[in-house]
């Protein structure tokens, strides 16, 4: 296990233990039971969108993020962007950071704007926050995603959401480390 992954798992374990010890009442769920706050996409959910649509492409990309699937993540972004991400040393780590963060989140579609070979999907990223072992609250933030039509399919033109989330998570980890 890499030192980065070990630190991330350690921080997540500490946070989970602090949260669980602060919640009382009831028996914990059986081991291996997903949290009520888990919001993982499935292929069935992705395929509920019209086949070949920008919405289907965005949900497929989001699922690749949730499952920490670097190959899928890269294959669903535009070619010039993919080449940049493949050349960077941070792409694998950024995806790892955002993957864990996205397990409780999904985009909900609110509209779209088409311009020639591009479409902007206006979404709300709904995030479930655990409350005890079997409940959650939901918060949401607006987020636009731009996709382009490339090679007969829609692909993500801008992955700044992932870069921004990775930066926020990295800063939180650094602040937690300094606080110890």
Secondary structure, 3 states (H helix, E strand, C coil): CCHHHHHHHHHHHHHHHHHHHHCCCCCCCCCCCCCCCCCCCCHHHHCCCCCCCHHHHHHHHHHHHHCCCHHHHHHCECHHHHHHHHHCCCHHHHHHHHHHHHCCEEEEEEEEEEECCEEEEEEEEEEEEEECCCEEEEEEEEEEEEEEEECCEEEECCCHHHHHHHHHHHHHHHHHHHHC
